[in-house]
Amino acid sequence: MSMTTRAAVCREPGLPWEITELELDEPRANEVRIKIHAAGLCHSDDHIQKGDAPMRMPVVGGHEGAGVVDAVGDGVTRVQVGDHVVCSFIPACGKCRYCSTGRQNLCDEGKNASTGEFSDGSFRFHQDAVDFGGLCVLGTFSEYAVVSEYSVIPIPKEIPFEVAALVGCAVPTGWGSAVHAAGVRAGQTVVIFGAGGVGSNAVQGAALAGAQRVVVVDPVEFKRDMAKVFGATHTFATAEEATEFVVQSTWGELADHAIITVGVLHDKVIHDAVNIVGKTGQVTITAVGNGWIDENPGMLIGFQRRIQGAIFGACNPLFDVPRLLSLYQSGDLKLDELVTRTYRLEDVNQGYQDMNDGKNIRGVIRIEH
């Protein structure tokens, strides 16, 4: 049994997103079918389409999504038909070593993110006998998607789908990079490189954690202006300007944290981040791209600096997604302001062009049914 769904797919690196019809299998045991209503235009999908990050092709794009459970397979217990859900780009099985020790962002079930295969090696999207993977085993750039129940989180029905979609990746990744991974504390100085969809939430996380100075570095004036809406205390176009300010405002002690959330990671931003933190300072790398860490160990040893990577903001999606939505409902977390523009599924390429042109904090695809 199968159904037809329209989806945005990439057939090989470098080709634009293509809207096409695919056959979608029925959900199997412990799987659910979601009627997708909104999908976020995350930079990670752009990296896949451009070939900057390896991915099995062809692939259905999209790993930020929200919608309604349309059907369930045997044994599903987490959700039921009619539930509103957010897709979690890393599943949370609740049973592996990492889930059971409070590190759901490292769940073993996330191992096939770059192939789009289910755990048994099969696929749910097909066209002319060709199997299509779903990015992060999701594929939210589609009217419907079949996913593991481990990849869905039920949410209150009053949450707008456009907002809910972003809480599956951008919001916890940024917010958690400050709150969980970096562990920002009251009174500290935090420098955030890049104020897009992820960086804006790192700003919110640092501000909510009580940082005294939340400093943003971004070359795009629009993003710097928006960063102040999300809680930035100071914004600069270059790392050199930010470093001068941090030196002066901290009496030479430098920043406590630097968080890298730029759209494309590169060597210079890593170097700038290492140099802007002081003794026991920590650099948290959330961005992806082609940057390399090329630092003299003395730069780390002498000041006891640390460099770490963070995925999903070190969040536990089953706990943190509801918590973030609760903060949104109480007015403490700004999510509506993240959505700069909405697009039709057919306009996915324009959405990514706008992102690369610096016009959006986050673009969102609205899928009409």
N, C-alpha and C positions, 0 to 999 in steps of 0.2 A: 504494500500500500504506500502511496506517495501523494504529494500535492505539488502544485506549481507555485513558485515564489519569484518575485522580481528582486534582483540584488545587484549591488555594485561589486564587480570582480576585477582582479588584476591577473592577467594571463601570464605575464612575464615581466621581470624588472624593467622599468623604464617606460612601459606602456601606460597610458592613462587609465583611470578607472572606467570600466565599461558596464553599462546597464544591460542586463540580460535576464532571461528566464531560466530558472534551474528547477530540477526535480528535488523535492525535499522528502526524505524518508519519514515515516511515523516514528515517534519516540519509542525507544526500546526500554528495557528494564532500567530503572533509576535515572530516566531521562525525561525532560519536559519540552514541550513546544511552546515558544513564546511568540505572541503577536506583537512585533516590535512597533513602538510608537515614536521613539526618539533615539538618536544615536549621536554621540559626540565625535567631532572631527579632531582626534588626537594626533599629535605629531608622529607618534610611533607608526601609525598606518602610513603616513607619508614616507617615513624611512623605508618601510617595506616596499612601497610602490616605486621608489626611486632606486632601490637596490642597495641602500646603505646598510640594511640589516638583512641577514639571510632568512629566507622563508620558503617553504615548499610552495610551488605554484602549480596550477592556478589556485587562487585563494579568494574567498569572500571577505571583504574588509570589515572593519568595525569590531572594537572590543569594549566600547562604552555603549551601553544600551539599557533601555527600560521599556517595559510593556506589560502585557497581561498574559498569564498562563492560559494557553488555549487547549492543551491536552497533556496528559501525563502517562508515562509508562508504568509497568508493574513495579511495585515496591517503593514508589516515591512517597516520602513522608515529610519532606521539608515544606512543600507547598501543595496547593490544590488548584483545580481549574477555577479561574476567576480572580485569583490573587494578582495584585500588582507587584511587580518585582524589578529589582536592579540586577544586571549582570555583573558578576565579579570577574575581572579579567584573570585573576588567579583563583582557582577553585579552593574550597575549604572542605576537605573530606571529614575533618574532625577526628580522624583515627590514626594518621601517620605520626611519626616521631615529632614533627614540627608543629602540627596542629595541636597535638596533645600536650605540648609544652608551651603553648601560647604564642606560636610563631606561624600563624596561618598564612602569612604572606610567602612562606617558603614551602607550602604544601606540596607533597610529592606528586599529587595529581596534576600539577601545573607543568609537568615534564614535556608535554606535547604542544606547548604554545606556538612553537615555530613550524610545526607540521600541520596543525589543525586536525590531527587524527584523534579519534576516541581511544580510550585505553586498550581496546582490543585490536587497534590498527585499522578500524573501519572509518567510513565517512558518511555524512548524512546529506550533503549537497552533491548533485550529479548533473551532468549534461552530456548527452550522446556517449554514454559509457565512460566518460571521464569523471574522476572523483575530484571534487573541490573541497579543500580544507576551509575551515572558518578560523580567522585570526584568533589566537588564544582559545581555540576550540569553541568559538562563539559565532562570529560572522554577523554582527548587528547591522551592517549595511544591507539589510534584507527585510522584506515585509514580514517574514517568519523565519525562525531559527530553532533548531533542535539542539539542546545543550544538556549537559549533566546537571542533575539537581544540586550537585556540589557548587555549581557556578551561579546559583540564583539566591537572592536574599529578598524575602517579602518585605514590603514597605507599606506605610499608610496610604490609603487610596486618595487622600486629599493632596498628596505631593505631586506637583506638575511633572509630567514625564520628561520635559526638557531639562529640568533641574535634577531629577532623579538619575538620569543617564550619567551625569558627570560624577556622581558619587560612587560609580563603579571603577573609576581610575583617577582622573585629574585631582579631584578634591582630596581623597585620602592620601594619594601619593605626595601631594604638596604639603598638606597639613601635617601628615605623619612624619615627613622629612624633618620638619621643625620640632614637633612635639615628641615623637617617639624616637626616631633615628638620632637626631641631634641632641634631644633632651634639653631644649632651651629652657632656661629658668628666669625668674623675675630679676630685672635689673641688668640683664646681659645685653651685649651688643651683637647683633646678627646682621650679616651682609648676604643678600640674596641676589645671585647673578641670573637674570632672566625673569621677566614678569608676565609670562603668558599664562596659559590655563593651569599649569602646575605651579609655577612660581607665585602666582597671585594667591594661591592657597597656602604656600609656604609662608607668605607674608601674614595671612590670617592666623596661621598656627603660631607663629612667633609672637604676634601681637596678643593673642589670647593667652599665651603662656606667660606674658608679663614682661617681655623684653623692653628695655628702656629705649634702645635705638634699633629700629628696623630699617636698614639701609638697602635700597634697591639699586642695582646697576642694570640698565637696559638702554640701548641706543634709540629706541622708538619713543617719541614724546608721548603719544597716546597711552602707551603701556605704563610709562612713568606716572602719568596723571591718574590712571586707574589704580595704580599701586597705592596711592594715597587714600583712595576710597576703601581699600581693603586693609589699611592700617599701617602703611609705610610712614615712617617719620621723616625720612630724607631720601631723595632720589637723585641719581646721577647718570649721565650718559656714558661715562667711561670709568674703568676701574681706577685709573690714575686720579680722577677727581674724588672718587669714593675713598681711596686710600688716604689722600690728603686730609679729608674730613675726619676719618676714623682716627688718624694719628693725633689730630688736634683735640678732638672731643674726648678721647680716652687718655689724654696725657701720655701718649706714646705706648700705652699698653696693648693697643690694637684690639681687634674683635675677638669675641669668644667663639663665634661660629661663622662659617661661610657655607652656604648651601647653593649648589650649582644646579639650576633648573633651566638652562638655556635650551633653545630648540635643537641645536646641533652642538654636541660637545667638541671642544678643540683644545689644543695644547695650551694656548695662552690663558684661557679662562681658568684652567687648573692651576697654572703658575700664579696667576693673580690671586686666586683664592687662598693658596698656601701662604702667600706673602701678606695677606691682609689679616690673618689671625695671629694672635700673640702666644704667650706661654700657655701650654696645655690647650691651645686652640684646636678646634676640630673642623675638618672640611668634609662635608657630606655630598657625594656625587649621586644625583638622581638622573641627570641628563644622559642621553646616549648619543653616539656619533662616532667620530674617528679620533678623538683626543687620546693622547698617551701621557702617562705620568713619568716625567723626566726631571726628577729633582735630586739634588745632592742629599744623601741621607743626613748630612749635618744640619740641613734646614729643618728636619724633623726631630733629630736627637737633641740639638741644642735648646730648642724651645719646647720639647716634648709634645710636638704637634702630632695630630693623627689625621689620616685620610681614610674614609670609609665609603663603601657603596651602600645604597639603600634601594630596595624594590618595594613598591606599593606603600612607601613611607613607613615600612615596618609595622603596618597596621594589621589588625585581626578583623577581616571584613565582617564576620558574623556579629561582632561587637561594635566595631567602629562605624560601619555604615549607618546603623540605626542611631548611634550617638551623634553622628554628624548631622543627620536629618533632624534630630531633636534640637540641636543647636540652631539649625536653620529655622525651625518652627518657633523657637523662643526669641529669634531676632539677633542672636549672637554670632551667627555665621552668614555671610552674604553669599548667596548662590544665584539669585536672579540676576545680579549684576555681572556674573561671569559670562552669561549668554549674550554675546554681542549681536549675532545675526543667526537667523534660522534659514535653512535651505530645503528644497525638495531633494529627493533621492537623485533625480536626474542632474542636479546641480553640484554633485559632490566634487567634481574637479574645480569648479569655481570657488567652492568653499575652501579647498586647500590652497588655491592661488591667493585668496584673501588672507589666509593664515600666513603664508610665506611673505606676503607684502606687508605684514605687521598691522593689518586692519582689525583683527579679532583678538579678544582674550580667549574666547571659545566659540567656535561655530557649531551649530547643532542641526542635524538632519531631522526634519519632522516627516514621518511617514504616514500619509493619509490612507485610510482603509475605507 
